[in-house]
Amino acid sequence: MGNRGMEELIPLVNRLHDAFSAIGQSCNLDLPQIAVVGGQSAGKSSVLENFVGRDFLPRGSGIVTRRPLVLQLISAATEYAEFLHCKGKKFTDFDEIRREIEAETDRVTGSNKGISSIPINLRVYSPNVLNLTLIDLPGITKVPVGDQPPDIEYQIRDMIMQFICKENCLILAVTPANMDLANSDALKLAKDVDPQGQRTIGVITKLDLMDKGTDVRDVLENRLLPLRRGYIGVVNRSQKDIDGKKDISAALAAERRFFKSHPAYRHMADCMGTAYLQRVLNQQLTNHIRDTLPAFRSQLQGQLLSLDKEAKEYKFLNSDDPSRKTKALMQLIQHFGLDFEKRIEGSGDQVETVELSGGAKINRIFHERFPFELVKMEFDEKELRREISYAIINIHGIRTGLFTPDMAFEAIVKKQIVKLKVPCLKCVDMVIQELINTVQQCTNKLETFPKLREETERIVTTHIRQRESQAKDQVLLSLEIQLSYINTNHEDFIGFANAQQKTNQTTIKASAVNQGAAPPPPSQIVIRKGWLTVNNISLIKGGAREYWFVLTAESLSWFKDDEEKEKKYMLLLDNLKVRDIEKSFMSSKHVFAIFNTEQRNVYKDYRHLELACDTQEEVDSWKASLLRAGVYPEKTTVDGESSSQAESFSMDPQLERQVETIRNLVDSYMTIVYKSIRDLMPKTIMHLVISNVKEFIHSELLALLYSSGDHVSLMDESPEQALRRDEVLRTHAALKEALNIITDISTSTISTPLPPPVDNSWLHGSSTLHRRSPLGYSVPKKHPAPAAPPPTNRSEPPTPPLSNSTDTTNTSSRSKRIPPSVPRRQPPAVPTQETH
């Protein structure tokens, strides 16, 4: 194909496509369509052929193009053509392509000048084209001939409108030089869809067929009926030339001689002809490509930035030098230690916002889960009293005891201390598991080197298990110490006299409550606040509802909202306990209940109060808070076992007083033990396990890794990671190359600005009355054309090439008036270089 300008564009586009293909992406330039619009036998097909550079369209007199021809140019290694209606058949002879177009046209429209809006789709594959769409449209006609319908004019207009109304379509408005320009239907249609003239170029054909002494110089100089992008004159091959097989290159040379020798056009010969039209259209394609470059550059720069850090790490590690691998190993272990410490201590700038980190979970174990486990094993009241009574009776033996024996108190206390082993060891287990989970999370960052990750995890986990054994031994030792000596002289221990006094006060308080006396005012020490859903309110009363709860040491209150102005209810905590409720498959919430151990209503008519949370963690947290307030979980017993024994055993009043006294003494002493254990357990675990593991990672882990074997092999990448590294480095290099190509294209090409607006009111003055066509497009009605405006300035320079650039606002003429008899060559348009 013979379009020189297109041949210059092809390498640029190919380089762009190659750059994007290297990174596995498509370069969607979306080049504009080019549609040729004009009257019958105006030379539209010749203009289109000249742009493509091949002779393949049907020719003749009258209406030859009777169906739209959508020509798709596709860049390929070999040159051939395919029709959509002949799938699988390849055409390599362009004369055969012309015959197929004629045959397909006759097949749909008949051979008697009929028309059809069904397009013929032709794809031309060639190494000498860009991916473009060219559209050859039927010529506008007024009078039907042959098999043409009466409304032929409006059908053709509607057909043309379907293509040129697209914003991505360049319009070549073709008008023969021997026709009055004011009556050009092509210009009128272009004005309807492109009122600003940003994508319309006027093309004047048949300049060589004008009468002697006449010319269209005023039109070509854009002074008579001006267009924003101006007019370009071309001289096509005549029918005689076509019949004589005159090739396109010879026709272009003849056209060039015509403009150089014609006295009216020789001063503007450089801005006329098919070659110049090709340059204008190719410049428009260049502008379009340049307009897409900033978006491409931004996209590639974003991808390059996201890969920069990873690519640098791979480049640093991608070496067979053992010294570099050793340095990398030391840095990885150092980062592992810092990461572990940050997750435990909660320091650092990267704070987890999705879930609790290792240190926060361990803190919850110390201060919520462990106290909860302590109270879960809280002794059953009836069982405890039965044990105390048996202890007192067994100590007295065959004698009747007059005084409360100390040995009963000590036996019961030791039995309760032994029970603490289970929750204490469970606390150690939970902390150890969280430490192992934290180590696994930290080693995830070493997944690039599977051997190093596996060995690091093994060494640290083994050390944690060793410390676990020592911590459990220490915990058991602490309990043995508690068992070895019952310190009844502790300052917080109430003693025998106070225990008896408390027994009497309890009896008096119980009788006062039974007689209707007001309970003491609740404590104002707030333990917890938060939202809970009251789950067991009936639907008649509004159903489940969310309230703001406030838990103090003596009461549980709930309010309408967190402003705590409108209190809904206050519940005293005396004789309350907590029980678990099975989660319903219909509900997503987790539920627990509060009930009264004396079988009284807790809230209005309800024997128990169901409270719901969104997660099980919230339920456990609220239970732990209720434990701090003295609300214990319900104790589950084997049915009939303890109750039958308790009922079968009766106590006399004196024994009951002794049991109550021992009960108060045990309660006081166990409170001291609980307080000591709750304080000592976190300290023991922190010292023997957590702090020791941190110190081990910082001081001994690296040495153990070196002593475990070949430390160089620890830095071997996994096969997946090796593929990932190669892919990242290749993509990174391809992105840099693509950016360099874009920069080269930007610096090696130029953009031309959009010409300033012109006074095209002549288009509004001629044939501006419209009526609607059958397909809804606005179709001008024919009226006498107004007189052409007088010439203004015969030396106005020709319009610069086509562009998509931004409008300029200066519309004033800056040329000086010179005598019309003195022709002068017009200065070429000065292109603007895009700034980068």
C-alpha positions in Angstrom: 0.0 0.0 0.0 1.2 3.5 -0.8 0.4 5.8 2.1 3.8 7.2 3.1 2.5 8.9 6.2 0.9 5.7 7.4 4.2 3.9 6.9 5.8 6.4 9.3 3.2 5.8 11.9 3.3 2.0 11.8 6.7 1.7 13.6 5.5 3.9 16.4 2.4 1.9 17.0 4.2 -1.4 16.7 6.7 -0.3 19.3 3.8 0.5 21.6 2.2 -2.8 21.0 5.5 -4.7 21.6 6.1 -2.8 24.9 2.6 -3.7 26.2 2.8 -7.3 25.0 6.0 -7.7 27.0 4.1 -7.0 30.2 1.1 -9.1 29.2 -1.3 -6.2 28.5 -3.1 -4.8 25.5 -2.4 -1.4 24.0 -5.9 -0.1 23.2 -5.3 3.0 21.1 -8.8 3.0 19.7 -7.9 5.0 16.6 -10.7 7.1 15.0 -12.8 6.0 12.1 -12.6 8.0 8.8 -15.9 8.4 6.9 -16.2 9.9 3.4 -19.4 11.8 2.8 -20.5 13.5 -0.4 -22.8 13.6 -3.3 -23.2 11.1 -6.1 -20.0 10.8 -8.3 -18.2 13.4 -6.1 -15.1 11.2 -6.0 -15.5 9.7 -2.5 -14.3 6.3 -3.3 -11.2 7.7 -5.1 -10.3 9.8 -2.0 -10.6 6.7 0.2 -8.5 4.6 -2.2 -5.8 7.3 -2.2 -5.6 7.2 1.6 -5.3 3.4 1.7 -3.0 3.4 -1.3 -4.7 0.5 -3.2 -7.1 0.3 -6.1 -10.0 -2.0 -5.0 -13.3 -0.1 -5.0 -15.9 -0.3 -7.7 -16.0 2.7 -10.2 -18.4 4.0 -12.8 -21.0 6.7 -13.5 -24.1 7.3 -11.5 -24.6 5.7 -8.1 -21.9 3.0 -7.7 -21.5 2.7 -3.9 -25.0 1.4 -3.0 -24.2 -0.2 0.4 -21.9 1.2 3.1 -18.5 -0.4 3.0 -16.9 -0.8 6.4 -13.2 -1.3 5.7 -11.1 -2.5 8.7 -7.4 -2.3 8.2 -5.5 -4.7 10.5 -1.8 -4.9 11.0 -0.5 -8.4 10.1 2.6 -10.1 8.8 1.1 -11.0 5.4 -1.3 -9.1 3.1 -4.7 -10.5 2.3 -8.4 -9.7 2.7 -11.5 -11.3 4.2 -15.2 -10.5 3.9 -17.6 -11.1 6.8 -20.0 -12.8 4.4 -17.3 -15.2 3.1 -15.8 -16.4 6.4 -12.7 -18.5 5.9 -11.9 -17.3 2.4 -8.8 -15.2 1.9 -8.5 -12.8 -1.0 -5.0 -11.8 -2.2 -6.0 -10.2 -5.5 -7.5 -6.7 -5.1 -9.3 -6.9 -8.5 -11.1 -10.0 -7.1 -12.0 -7.9 -4.0 -13.6 -5.3 -6.3 -15.6 -7.9 -8.1 -16.7 -9.5 -4.8 -17.9 -6.0 -3.5 -19.9 -5.6 -6.7 -21.4 -9.1 -6.5 -22.3 -8.7 -2.8 -23.9 -5.3 -3.5 -26.1 -6.8 -6.3 -27.0 -9.8 -4.2 -28.8 -7.6 -1.6 -29.9 -4.5 -3.7 -30.3 -6.0 -7.1 -28.7 -4.8 -10.3 -31.0 -1.8 -11.0 -29.5 0.9 -8.8 -31.2 -0.2 -5.5 -29.6 0.7 -2.2 -29.4 -0.9 1.2 -28.2 0.2 4.7 -26.8 -3.3 5.4 -23.0 -2.7 5.4 -20.4 -4.8 3.6 -17.6 -5.7 6.1 -14.2 -6.0 4.6 -11.0 -6.7 6.6 -7.6 -6.0 5.0 -4.6 -7.5 6.7 -1.3 -6.1 5.8 2.1 -5.2 7.4 1.8 -1.7 5.9 -1.4 -0.5 7.7 -2.5 0.7 11.1 -5.6 -0.7 12.9 -8.1 1.7 11.4 -11.7 1.7 10.2 -12.5 3.5 6.9 -16.1 3.9 5.7 -17.2 4.4 2.1 -20.8 5.7 2.1 -23.3 5.9 -0.8 -23.5 9.3 -2.5 -26.3 11.7 -1.6 -28.9 11.8 -4.3 -32.2 13.7 -4.8 -34.1 11.8 -7.5 -34.8 8.1 -7.4 -33.8 6.0 -10.4 -34.3 2.3 -11.2 -35.4 0.3 -8.2 -34.7 3.1 -5.8 -37.5 4.1 -3.4 -39.2 7.5 -3.5 -37.6 8.6 -0.3 -34.1 7.7 -1.5 -32.7 11.0 -0.3 -33.8 10.5 3.3 -32.8 6.9 3.4 -29.2 7.8 2.3 -29.1 10.6 4.8 -30.2 8.4 7.6 -27.6 5.8 6.5 -24.8 8.3 6.6 -26.0 9.7 10.0 -25.6 6.3 11.6 -21.9 6.4 11.0 -20.9 10.1 11.2 -22.7 10.9 14.4 -20.1 8.9 16.4 -17.7 11.2 18.2 -14.8 9.0 17.2 -15.4 9.5 13.5 -13.5 11.9 11.2 -15.6 13.3 8.4 -14.2 14.0 5.0 -16.9 16.2 3.4 -16.3 15.7 -0.3 -17.6 18.4 -2.8 -16.7 18.6 -6.5 -15.2 21.9 -7.6 -17.8 22.3 -10.4 -20.7 22.5 -7.8 -21.9 25.4 -5.8 -20.3 25.0 -2.4 -23.3 26.6 -0.6 -25.5 23.7 -1.8 -23.1 21.0 -0.5 -25.1 18.3 1.2 -21.9 16.8 2.7 -21.1 20.1 4.5 -24.7 20.4 5.8 -24.7 16.8 7.2 -21.3 17.4 8.8 -22.5 20.5 10.4 -25.5 18.7 11.9 -23.3 16.2 13.8 -20.2 18.4 14.3 -21.4 22.0 14.8 -18.0 23.1 16.1 -16.2 21.7 13.1 -13.6 19.9 15.2 -13.7 16.7 13.2 -14.8 17.9 9.7 -12.3 18.4 6.8 -13.6 19.8 3.5 -12.3 18.0 0.4 -12.6 19.6 -3.1 -12.4 17.2 -6.0 -12.4 17.5 -9.8 -10.4 20.7 -9.9 -9.0 19.6 -13.3 -12.5 19.5 -14.8 -13.4 23.2 -14.2 -13.9 25.5 -17.1 -11.0 27.6 -18.3 -10.7 30.9 -16.4 -12.5 29.6 -13.3 -11.1 28.3 -10.1 -11.9 27.7 -6.4 -9.1 29.6 -4.9 -11.3 31.5 -2.5 -12.7 28.2 -1.2 -9.3 26.5 -0.8 -7.9 29.6 1.0 -10.8 29.2 3.4 -12.2 32.6 2.7 -15.4 31.7 1.0 -17.7 29.7 3.2 -14.9 28.9 5.7 -14.5 25.7 7.7 -12.6 25.4 10.9 -10.2 22.9 9.5 -10.4 24.4 6.0 -10.4 22.7 2.6 -8.0 20.5 0.7 -8.1 20.1 -3.0 -7.4 16.8 -4.7 -7.2 15.6 -8.3 -8.4 12.0 -8.7 -7.9 9.6 -11.6 -10.5 9.9 -14.3 -12.5 7.0 -15.6 -10.2 6.9 -18.6 -7.2 6.7 -16.3 -8.8 3.8 -14.4 -9.7 2.0 -17.5 -6.2 2.5 -18.7 -4.8 0.9 -15.5 -3.0 4.0 -14.4 -1.6 3.2 -11.0 -2.0 5.4 -8.0 1.7 6.5 -7.8 1.5 7.9 -11.4 -1.8 9.6 -10.5 -0.2 11.2 -7.5 2.7 12.5 -9.6 0.2 14.0 -12.1 -1.7 15.6 -9.3 1.4 17.2 -8.0 2.3 18.6 -11.4 -1.2 20.0 -11.7 -1.0 22.0 -8.5 2.6 23.2 -9.2 1.6 24.4 -12.7 -1.8 25.9 -12.1 -1.6 29.7 -11.7 -4.4 29.8 -9.1 -3.1 27.0 -6.9 0.7 26.9 -7.3 1.2 29.3 -4.3 -0.5 26.7 -2.1 0.6 23.5 -3.8 2.4 22.3 -0.7 -1.0 22.4 1.1 -3.0 20.6 -1.6 -3.3 17.2 -3.0 -3.8 13.6 -1.9 -0.3 13.5 -0.2 -1.1 16.5 1.9 -4.6 15.0 2.8 -2.7 11.9 3.9 -0.4 13.9 6.1 -3.3 15.8 7.7 -5.1 12.6 8.5 -2.0 10.9 9.7 -1.2 13.9 11.9 -4.7 13.5 13.4 -3.8 9.8 14.1 -0.5 11.0 15.6 -2.4 13.5 17.8 -4.7 10.8 18.9 -1.8 8.5 19.8 -0.1 11.3 21.7 -3.3 12.1 23.6 -3.4 8.5 24.9 0.2 8.5 26.0 -0.3 10.4 29.3 -2.9 7.8 30.4 -0.6 4.9 29.4 2.4 6.6 31.1 0.4 7.0 34.3 -0.7 3.4 34.2 2.8 2.1 33.6 4.4 4.3 36.3 1.9 3.1 38.9 2.7 -0.5 38.0 6.4 0.2 38.1 6.2 1.9 41.5 4.3 -1.1 42.9 7.1 -3.4 41.8 10.1 -1.2 42.6 10.6 -2.4 46.2 10.1 -6.1 45.4 12.4 -5.9 42.4 15.2 -4.2 44.4 14.9 -7.0 47.0 15.2 -9.7 44.3 18.1 -8.0 42.7 19.9 -7.9 46.1 19.2 -11.6 46.8 19.8 -12.8 43.2 23.4 -13.5 43.6 25.5 -16.6 44.0 27.9 -14.8 46.3 27.9 -16.5 49.7 28.8 -13.3 51.5 25.6 -11.6 50.2 23.5 -14.5 51.2 25.0 -14.4 54.7 24.3 -10.7 55.0 20.7 -11.3 53.8 20.3 -14.1 56.3 21.4 -11.9 59.2 19.0 -9.1 58.1 16.1 -11.5 57.8 16.6 -12.9 61.3 17.0 -9.4 62.7 13.7 -8.4 61.1 12.1 -11.6 62.4 13.1 -10.7 65.9 11.9 -7.1 65.6 8.6 -8.3 64.1 8.1 -10.8 67.0 8.8 -8.1 69.6 6.5 -5.6 68.0 3.6 -8.1 67.9 4.2 -9.0 71.6 4.9 -5.5 73.0 2.5 -3.7 70.7 5.2 -1.1 69.6 6.0 0.0 66.1 4.3 2.0 63.4 2.4 -0.9 61.8 -0.6 -1.4 64.0 -3.0 -4.3 63.2 -6.6 -3.0 62.8 -8.4 -6.2 61.7 -7.7 -8.5 64.6 -5.9 -8.7 67.9 -2.2 -9.3 67.8 -0.3 -11.8 69.9 0.5 -9.4 72.8 -3.1 -8.2 73.0 -4.4 -11.8 73.0 -2.0 -12.7 75.8 -3.1 -9.7 77.8 -6.7 -10.8 77.5 -5.7 -14.3 78.7 -4.1 -12.8 81.8 -6.9 -10.5 82.8 -10.0 -12.0 81.4 -9.7 -15.6 80.4 -7.6 -16.7 83.4 -9.9 -15.0 86.0 -12.8 -16.6 84.2 -11.2 -20.0 84.4 -10.6 -19.5 88.1 -14.2 -18.8 88.9 -15.5 -21.5 86.6 -14.1 -24.0 89.1 -15.7 -22.0 91.9 -17.0 -24.5 94.5 -20.7 -25.3 94.7 -22.2 -23.8 97.8 -24.2 -26.8 99.0 -21.4 -29.2 98.3 -18.9 -26.9 100.2 -21.2 -26.7 103.2 -21.7 -30.4 103.2 -17.9 -31.0 103.1 -17.3 -28.5 105.9 -19.9 -30.2 108.1 -18.4 -33.6 107.4 -14.9 -32.3 108.2 -16.1 -30.8 111.5 -18.0 -34.0 112.6 -15.1 -36.2 111.6 -12.5 -34.1 113.5 -14.6 -34.3 116.6 -14.9 -38.0 116.2 -16.9 -39.7 119.1 -16.9 -36.5 121.0 -19.4 -33.6 120.7 -17.4 -30.5 119.8 -18.0 -27.3 121.7 -15.7 -25.2 119.5 -15.2 -24.8 115.8 -12.0 -26.8 114.9 -9.2 -25.1 113.0 -8.3 -28.4 111.2 -11.6 -28.3 109.3 -10.8 -24.9 107.9 -7.3 -25.9 106.9 -8.5 -29.1 105.2 -11.1 -27.3 103.1 -8.7 -24.5 102.1 -6.1 -27.0 100.9 -8.6 -28.9 98.9 -9.7 -25.6 97.2 -6.0 -24.7 96.5 -5.4 -28.0 94.8 -8.3 -27.2 92.5 -6.4 -24.2 91.2 -3.9 -26.4 89.3 -6.2 -26.9 86.4 -6.9 -23.2 85.5 -3.3 -22.2 86.1 -1.9 -24.9 83.8 -4.6 -24.0 81.2 -3.4 -20.4 81.4 0.1 -21.5 80.6 -1.1 -23.6 77.7 -3.1 -20.7 76.2 -0.2 -18.3 76.4 2.2 -20.9 74.8 -0.3 -21.4 71.9 -0.5 -17.7 71.3 3.3 -17.4 71.2 3.6 -20.3 68.7 0.9 -18.6 66.6 2.8 -15.4 66.7 6.0 -17.1 65.6 4.2 -18.7 62.7 2.8 -15.3 61.6 6.3 -13.8 61.8 7.9 -16.6 59.8 5.3 -16.1 57.0 7.6 -13.3 55.9 10.3 -15.8 55.3 8.3 -17.9 52.9 10.6 -16.8 50.1 13.1 -19.3 51.7 11.2 -22.4 52.8 14.2 -24.1 54.4 15.1 -21.0 56.5 11.4 -20.6 57.5 11.1 -24.2 58.5 14.3 -24.3 60.5 13.6 -20.9 62.2 10.1 -22.1 63.2 11.5 -25.4 64.5 14.2 -23.8 66.6 12.0 -21.2 68.2 9.0 -23.5 68.8 11.3 -26.1 70.5 12.7 -23.4 72.8 9.1 -22.2 73.6 8.2 -25.8 74.6 11.2 -26.1 76.8 10.2 -22.9 78.6 6.7 -24.1 78.8 7.8 -27.1 80.9 9.8 -24.8 83.2 6.8 -22.4 83.6 4.5 -25.2 84.5 6.9 -26.5 87.1 7.1 -23.0 88.6 3.4 -22.7 88.7 3.0 -26.0 90.4 5.7 -25.0 92.8 3.8 -21.8 93.7 0.7 -23.9 94.5 2.8 -26.2 96.6 4.1 -23.2 98.5 0.5 -22.1 99.1 -0.3 -25.5 100.4 2.7 -25.8 102.7 1.6 -23.0 105.0 -1.8 -21.6 105.6 -1.1 -18.0 106.9 -4.0 -17.1 109.1 -2.1 -14.0 110.3 -2.4 -12.4 106.9 -3.5 -8.8 107.2 -6.5 -9.3 104.8 -7.7 -12.4 106.6 -10.8 -11.7 108.7 -10.0 -14.2 111.5 -12.3 -16.2 113.7 -14.0 -13.3 115.6 -14.8 -11.4 112.4 -16.1 -14.5 110.7 -18.6 -15.0 113.5 -19.6 -11.4 113.4 -20.1 -11.6 109.6 -22.3 -14.7 110.2 -24.5 -12.7 112.5 -24.7 -9.7 110.1 -25.7 -12.0 107.3 -28.5 -13.4 109.4 -29.7 -10.0 110.3 -29.5 -8.7 106.7 -31.4 -11.7 105.4 -34.2 -11.2 107.9 -34.4 -7.5 107.1 -34.7 -8.1 103.4 -37.4 -10.6 104.0 -39.3 -8.0 106.0 -39.2 -5.6 103.1 -36.4 -3.3 104.1 -34.6 -1.3 101.3 -31.3 -2.8 100.1 -28.1 -0.8 100.6 -27.2 1.7 97.8 -25.2 0.2 95.0 -21.5 1.0 94.6 -20.6 3.5 91.9 -17.4 1.7 90.8 -18.0 1.1 87.1 -16.5 -2.2 85.9 -17.7 -2.2 82.3 -19.9 -0.4 79.8 -21.1 -1.5 76.4 -24.0 -2.4 74.1 -26.0 -5.6 74.7 -29.2 -6.9 73.2 -32.0 -7.9 75.5 -33.0 -11.0 73.7 -36.1 -12.4 75.5 -38.6 -9.5 75.2 -41.8 -10.8 73.5 -42.7 -9.5 70.0 -45.9 -7.9 71.5 -43.6 -5.7 73.6 -41.3 -4.8 70.7 -39.0 -7.8 70.5 -35.3 -7.9 71.0 -33.8 -4.5 71.5 -30.3 -3.1 72.0 -29.5 -1.1 75.1 -26.4 0.6 76.7 -25.4 -1.5 79.8 -23.4 -0.2 82.8 -22.0 -2.8 85.2 -20.8 -1.7 88.7 -19.7 -3.7 91.7 -23.2 -4.0 93.0 -25.7 -3.5 90.0 -26.3 -4.0 86.3 -28.2 -1.0 84.7 -29.2 -0.4 81.1 -30.1 2.8 79.4 -31.7 3.9 76.1 -28.4 5.1 74.6 -24.8 5.8 75.6 -25.6 9.2 76.9 -27.0 7.5 80.0 -29.8 9.9 80.6 -32.8 7.6 80.3 -32.4 4.6 82.6 -34.5 1.6 81.6 -33.8 -0.7 84.6 -31.3 -1.4 87.4 -30.7 -4.9 88.6 -28.9 -5.7 91.9 -26.3 -8.4 91.6 -27.2 -10.3 94.8 -27.9 -14.0 94.3 -27.3 -13.7 90.5 -25.5 -16.2 88.3 -24.6 -16.7 84.7 -25.6 -19.6 82.4 -24.8 -20.4 78.8 -27.6 -20.6 76.2 -27.3 -22.5 73.0 -27.0 -20.4 69.9 -30.1 -20.6 67.7 -29.5 -21.6 64.0 -31.9 -18.7 63.1 -29.8 -16.1 64.9 -26.3 -14.9 64.2 -25.8 -13.6 67.8 -24.3 -15.3 70.8 -26.4 -15.4 73.9 -25.9 -15.9 77.7 -28.4 -15.5 80.5 -28.5 -14.0 84.1 -30.8 -15.7 86.6 -31.5 -15.6 90.4 -30.4 -18.6 92.5 -33.5 -18.1 94.7 -35.9 -18.7 91.8 -37.1 -15.1 91.8 -37.9 -13.0 88.7 -34.8 -11.2 87.5 -36.5 -8.7 85.2 -40.2 -7.9 85.4 -42.0 -11.2 84.6 -38.9 -13.0 83.4 -37.1 -15.6 85.5 -33.9 -15.0 83.5 -32.5 -12.2 81.4 -31.1 -13.2 78.0 -28.3 -10.9 76.7 -26.9 -11.2 73.2 -23.6 -10.2 71.6 -22.3 -10.3 68.1 -19.3 -12.5 68.8 -18.3 -15.2 71.3 -15.3 -13.1 72.3 -17.7 -10.4 73.5 -19.7 -12.9 75.5 -16.5 -14.2 77.2 -15.5 -10.7 77.9 -18.8 -9.8 79.6 -18.7 -13.0 81.6 -15.2 -12.1 82.9 -16.5 -8.6 83.8 -19.5 -10.1 85.7 -17.1 -12.4 87.5 -15.3 -9.3 88.8 -18.6 -8.1 90.1 -19.2 -11.4 91.8 -21.7 -12.9 89.4 -20.4 -16.5 88.9 -21.3 -19.0 86.3 -23.8 -21.8 87.0 -22.3 -25.0 88.4 -23.4 -28.1 86.6 -23.8 -31.3 88.7 -24.8 -34.8 88.1 -28.6 -35.1 88.7 -29.6 -36.5 92.0 -26.0 -37.1 93.3 -25.1 -34.2 95.5 -28.7 -33.1 96.2 -29.7 -36.5 97.6 -26.7 -36.6 99.9 -27.3 -33.0 101.1 -30.9 -33.7 101.8 -30.1 -36.9 103.7 -27.8 -35.0 106.0 -29.3 -32.7 108.6 -27.5 -30.3 110.9 -28.3 -29.0 114.3 -28.2 -25.2 114.9 -24.8 -25.3 116.6 -23.2 -27.2 113.7 -24.8 -24.8 111.2 -23.2 -21.9 113.0 -19.8 -23.7 112.9 -20.2 -24.4 109.2 -21.1 -20.8 108.5 -18.1 -19.6 110.4 -15.7 -22.0 108.6 -17.4 -21.0 105.3 -16.6 -17.3 105.9 -13.0 -18.1 106.9 -12.5 -20.2 103.7 -14.0 -17.5 101.6 -11.7 -14.9 103.1 -8.6 -17.0 102.8 -9.4 -18.1 99.3 -9.9 -14.5 98.2 -6.3 -13.9 99.4 -5.1 -16.9 97.4 -7.0 -15.9 94.3 -5.6 -12.4 94.5 -2.0 -13.8 94.9 -2.4 -16.3 92.1 -3.9 -13.8 89.7 -1.0 -11.5 90.3 1.7 -14.1 90.3 0.7 -16.1 87.1 1.3 -13.2 84.5 4.6 -12.4 86.2 5.7 -16.0 86.2 4.8 -16.6 82.5 6.2 -13.3 81.5 9.6 -13.9 83.1 10.1 -17.6 82.3 8.6 -17.7 78.8 7.9 -14.4 77.0 10.9 -12.4 78.0 13.1 -15.4 77.7 11.9 -16.2 74.1 12.5 -12.6 73.0 16.0 -12.7 74.4 16.6 -16.1 72.8 15.6 -14.8 69.3 17.9 -11.8 69.5 20.9 -13.5 71.0 21.0 -17.2 70.1 18.7 -17.9 67.1 21.3 -16.9 64.5 24.0 -19.0 66.1 21.8 -22.0 66.2 20.9 -21.5 62.5 24.6 -21.5 61.6 25.3 -24.6 63.6 22.3 -26.5 62.2 24.1 -27.3 58.9 24.9 -25.6 55.6 23.6 -22.0 56.3 24.0 -21.1 52.6 21.4 -23.7 51.6 19.0 -22.0 54.0 18.8 -19.2 51.5 17.7 -21.3 48.6 14.5 -20.1 47.0 11.5 -22.2 46.5 10.6 -23.1 42.8 7.5 -20.9 43.0 9.5 -18.0 44.4 12.1 -18.4 41.7 9.4 -18.1 39.1 7.9 -15.1 40.9 11.4 -13.4 41.1 12.0 -14.0 37.3 8.5 -12.7 36.5 8.9 -9.6 38.7 12.3 -8.7 37.3 11.1 -9.3 33.7 8.0 -7.2 34.2 10.0 -4.5 35.9 12.4 -4.3 33.0 9.6 -4.4 30.5 7.8 -1.5 32.3 10.9 0.6 32.2 11.4 -0.2 28.5 7.7 0.7 27.8 8.1 4.0 29.6 11.2 4.7 27.5 9.3 3.9 24.3 6.5 6.3 25.3 9.1 9.0 26.1 10.7 8.4 22.7 7.4 8.6 20.9 6.5 11.8 22.8 9.8 13.4 21.8 9.9 12.1 18.2 6.4 13.2 17.3 4.6 16.5 17.3 1.1 17.7 18.0 -0.7 20.4 16.0 -3.3 22.6 17.7 -6.9 22.7 16.7 -7.5 25.7 14.4 -9.4 28.6 15.9 -13.2 28.8 15.2 -14.4 30.5 12.0 -17.6 32.2 11.1 -19.6 29.4 9.6 -23.0 31.1 10.0 -23.4 30.5 6.2 -24.3 26.9 7.1 -27.1 28.2 9.3 -28.4 30.5 6.6 -28.7 27.8 3.9 -31.3 25.1 4.1 -31.8 25.4 7.8 -35.4 24.3 7.8 -35.5 20.6 8.8 -37.9 17.8 8.9 -37.6 14.4 10.6 -36.5 11.4 8.6 -38.0 7.9 9.0 -35.1 7.0 11.3 -35.3 10.1 13.4 -32.3 12.1 12.0 -32.8 15.8 11.2 -32.9 16.2 7.5 -32.5 19.6 5.9 -35.3 20.8 3.5 -34.1 22.3 0.2 -34.3 26.1 -0.1 -32.6 28.6 -2.4 -29.1 29.1 -1.2 -28.1 32.6 -0.1 -25.6 34.6 -1.9 -22.0 33.9 -0.9 -20.3 36.4 1.3 -17.9 38.7 -0.4 -14.2 37.7 -0.3 -12.4 39.2 2.7 -8.7 38.6 2.4 -7.2 36.7 -0.5 -3.9 36.0 1.3 -5.3 34.2 4.4 -3.0 31.2 5.1 -4.4 27.7 4.7 -5.7 25.9 7.7 -3.2 23.8 9.8 -3.5 20.0 9.8 -6.2 18.1 11.7 -5.8 17.7 15.5 -7.7 16.8 18.6 -5.8 19.5 20.6 -7.5 22.2 22.7 -9.3 25.1 21.0 -7.6 28.4 20.7 -9.8 31.4 21.3 -8.1 34.0 19.1 -10.3 34.2 15.9 -9.1 37.5 14.5 -7.3 37.6 11.2 -3.6 38.6 11.5 -2.7 38.6 7.8 -2.0 41.7 5.8 -4.0 42.6 2.7 -1.9 42.3 -0.5 -3.0 42.7 -4.1 -4.8 39.6 -5.4 -2.6 39.6 -8.5 0.4 38.9 -6.4 0.3 35.2 -5.4 2.5 34.2 -2.5 3.3 30.8 -1.0 1.5 30.3 2.3 3.7 29.6 5.4 3.3 26.1 6.7 1.6 25.6 10.0 4.0 25.5 12.9 3.4 22.4 15.0 3.7 22.5 18.7 5.9 20.1 20.7 4.2 18.5 23.6 5.8 19.4 26.9 6.9 16.6 29.1 
